[in-house]
Amino acid sequence: MALDPLPDLQRIFGFPDFRGVQRDVVDRVLAGLRTLAVMPTGAGKSLCYQLPATMLEGTCVVVSPLIALMHDQLRAATAVGIKAATLTSVDTNREETIARFRAGDLDLLYVAPERASNESFRNLLSQAKLSLFAIDEAHCVSEWGHDFRPDYRLLRPLLDSFPDVPRLALTATADAHTRADILEQLGISQEGLIVSGFDRPNIRYAISGRDNVNRQIADILEKIPGPGIVYAQTRAATEKLAEALGRSGRPTRAYHAGLDPQVRAKNQADFVASEDMVICATVAFGMGIDKPDVRFVAHAGLPKSIEAYYQETGRAGRDGDPAIAHLFWGAEDFARARQRIGEVEPRAAGGRAAAADRDGRTGRDGRVPAADPAQAFRRGAAGGLRQLRQLPRQCRCGRRDRDRAEVPVGGVSDRADVRGRVYRGHPDGRVQRA
């Protein structure tokens, strides 16, 4: 007899019913089927494995790319009474976590892909019953994805070592090429693909030419109360924006990788706790931040790709209430993007040629799959330029800033993440080995 997850949803999470395709995904997991779920940012992907983990016997192993993201989900799970733990290099309770896992006292165990793919971890998993493998941010599996992580492609042997354990892959951003690659790499059939679309109907998108961006963003603050995020392309720009916007009377903070870690952590904590703070940040901010009441996300410059833009604007309105996403663009943004493409193209071309000479591989449509993450950056940036050019002139999304570009570092889990991102044009980034 099939398990009915609705009573447990109401009892554990307090929700009256499922949203979107959550019920379809959960039912497949409870039936022991392999699934890839492509769901919008804010659609409740984590519930699709957290709820089955409380209903099935054994532990659900969650593979997640960032330590900060794991710890954020750990806090959310334990807050509703789910027995969960993380196993990373920054955790001081490693032995306690392993003991709880062996004793069957965990519903969820969060790990980084680098740990999950090693032999010692596989041996550990054989010592207790498993209920599910959940692969979060599954677009990292694919060489065609915008955020390729090589160690994600090493997960298949682990999964195949436990053929009777269902596997669930989750992502918010995956085009047709990426979805097909995820299915192949993780051993999921086409029948297991669930795509719910990418529309966030509560977010109103706007694109304007940049003309005194400090004033333009200040106008947004005057019209829209509540917390907001302003993305800028450089560290210097975040600090200048925070100073300028702070004159409006709203509490404002800057966030970037150059800040002292304690200052950065305090600014993040203040923002999460505030009901009206505006944080001016580089792309170092966002992953692992689960704040449902963000009322607007503004971009003071062109994002690095359409996928990045979707991820960043998706941090608005996660509570389902109306929110705004406003992008301000200038001609110099396109020049900067072309420069980034030019910087990585020679290396990407060399890597692809070497890969083709080595084993003759060609990808879909005759393309050679990326031999390194530079290919993913080149495709994303070029695709972003093409798609923005196709927008009407009146709504399409300067001075060259020598300040360094940013890389997401808040809770970066391992060398592979930083190595991949640095190779895509980001020269700095701190690392925590998982």
Summary of the structure (lengths in Angstrom):
residues: 434
radius of gyration: 21.5
end to end distance: 40.3
largest distance: 65.2
contacts: 1491
relative contact order: 0.13
helix: 44%
strand: 15%
